[in-house]
Amino acid sequence: MKNTIAERILDFLKNHPPFHFLSLPELMEIAMEIEVIYVENNEVIFDKESKLKNHFYTVKDGAIGLYNDEILADKCDEGDVFGLRAFIQQDNYALKAKAIEETILYCIPLEKFSSIIHNNQKVLKFLSTYYKVNQARLLSSKSETILFKEQIVSTKISDSFTEVQSANYSKNPITCSLTTSVKEAAITMSLHKVGSIVIVDDKLPLGIITDKDLRNKIATGKVSIDANVCDIMSSPVLTFHKNLSVAEAQIEMLKHQISHLCITKDGTINSELIGILSEHDVVVVHGNNPSVLIKEIKRSKTVAQLKNSKQKSQILLKNYIHQQIPIRFITSIISEINTSITQKIIDFALHEIQQKPPVPFSWIAIGSQGRKEQLLITDQDNALIFADTKDVETTKNYFLKLAAIINKNLAVIGFEFCPAQMMASNPKWCLSVTEWQQQFNNWITKPTEDKILLSNIFFDYTLVYGDLKLVEALSESIFKSIASYEIFLNYLGRNALQNPPPLSFFRNFLVENSGEHKNQFDIKARAIMPLVDAARLLSLSHQIKNINSTQERFQKLGKLEPQNKDLYESCEIAFNTLLHFRTQEGLENNNSGRYIDISLLSKTNRLQLKNCFKPIKEIQELIQTRFKLSQFL
């Protein structure tokens, strides 16, 4: 005999996340045990701090308001789930749920649902993301939380992501002393079939020799094979803790252009060596190996070869997105590849110009490149700083000529010329360090709408090539200027609130009203940039130096402001989710991924985006209050 009510429930659930990930037989099992309840307008389903129930809820018809101390924090309508805290941890509800109109709810039994989905990665991932984005900011930093109850915790979301796994390093590193000859060390390496040997003193790592050292220093005849190992070893060594992840290992190898990492007891050079991690160890764990691509870039002889490498990096990016690799890992890898390509382009340009730079210089990336958040190939944003000199005109002409070659070759590779000419080949953005200091001081102490816009772009810069001291001098000058004219932060704050939270009062997406992208959602301007602007402003107010990425800025802010740690964590999660979403959209549609047709999105994707908008509203409210912007005219 058919169960008509259960079939109707199944027909509804199969179209809404996370239930649409389940098979029809699984859904029927759940539907058979679902309780359907009707609630009147203003009726409370559960109160804040009340005891958890043995089910969570899905809205069939109507709407439920979630309140935090009587303030409406969220609105759940058809297909939305709420009350998941019962699924997350054994304590009381953090919010009050109250009907804001007549509503029909489906009560999803925890025991039955948990037993069915305990091995379903898609459902677990959805619930994990949903919980992190919606609830992390509401939890006390002192509360003991777990993602799921014991019955489903056996299947960890992160298990499928190799980059968060601890790297499997060799526990028996081959070592020798300072007095060992290179010949003896090479024989030892050969006997043990290893590519490195660590020089130690009382078990403390002093240096390291690799196959590369033997090739470049011994086989070439530069150093005698009878010399002591200290004559060719790389020292001091870079040391890391034993819980180093695969992602961290790859990034460190790329950043320092090394193939072996020393593992010590406490991660410092002053503790006992306990292991060695090789590039091969990382490759074994992770099939996608950007290190090979970096080496290819270093060996490139032409711009055409670099263009080919850049195209390969986009394939790597697609693979990472397809594998659902966390965006924090992807941005680090792609940024290192882009940096290596740019460095090689600059080397080519210096060779082509056939004249040494008259003074030290620095090539800096600005904007999204400076934040290391440029994943899709878009236009280039860069600038050049050169050391102060008496002959400014001649020196500047040299660097403008150099920059023109660099910008041209970057365009050949795929980084289009910036329409706004924010490139080092523009005389306005090729300046001496003193000129740059004066430029920033002018922007800060005499702010206008245009100057604030330039500040938002140029305040996010990172050294790509050249003299670090020039960049450090500029950074010191910027913070001195801000300290002398603190009202600049109020101007920056007012600008950060130009884009309101991306949802209307009725929880609809705010879309473009006219133009080429009419009725499309601008994910960059309305969702990503408000978080970027907030992170930049708050970092400047704390005088946080040498941290430019939005993710790292929120992490640092969480440490400096423990009382707001949950908010900053939710902002970081939201930013990562939005950047991942935009990148995926861009790759699928072969464009920048900026404008999205909401009507084409699935219920899951719409819900995913909406969940990311809540932290935007909260961080903007914090900025409004902290910088007293309601009083700022």
Secondary structure, 3 states (H helix, E strand, C coil): CCCHHHHHHHHHHCCCCCHHHCCHHHHHHHHCCCEEEEECCCCEEECCCCCCCCEEEEEEECCEEEEECCEEEEEECCCCEECCHHHHCCCCCCCEEEECCCEEEEEEEHHHHHHHHCCCHHHHHHHHHHHHHHHHHHCCCCCCCCCCCCCCCCCCHHHHCHHHCECCCECCCCEECCCCEHHHHHHHHHHHCCCEEEEEECCEEEEEEEHHHHHHHHHCCCCCCCCEHHHCCECCCCEECCCCEHHHHHHHHHHHCCCEEEEECCCCCCCCEEEEEEHHHHHHHCCCCHHHHHHHHHHCCCHHHHHHHHHHHHHHHHHHHHCCCCHHHHHHHHHHHHHHHHHHHHHHHHHHHCCCCCCCEEEEEEHHHHCCCCCCCCECCEEEEECCCCCHHHHHHHHHHHHHHHHHHHHHHCCECCCCCCCCCCHHHEEEHHHHHHHHHHHHHCCCHHHHHHHHHHCCEEEEEECHHHHHHHHHHHHHHHHHCCHHHHHHHHHHCCCCCCECCCCCECCCCCCCCCCCEEHHHHHHHHHHHHHHHHHHHCCCCCCCCHHHHHHHHHHHCHHHHHHHHHHHHHHHHHHHHHHHHHHHHCCCCCEECHHHCCHHHHHHHHHHHHHHHHHHHHHHHHCCHHHCC
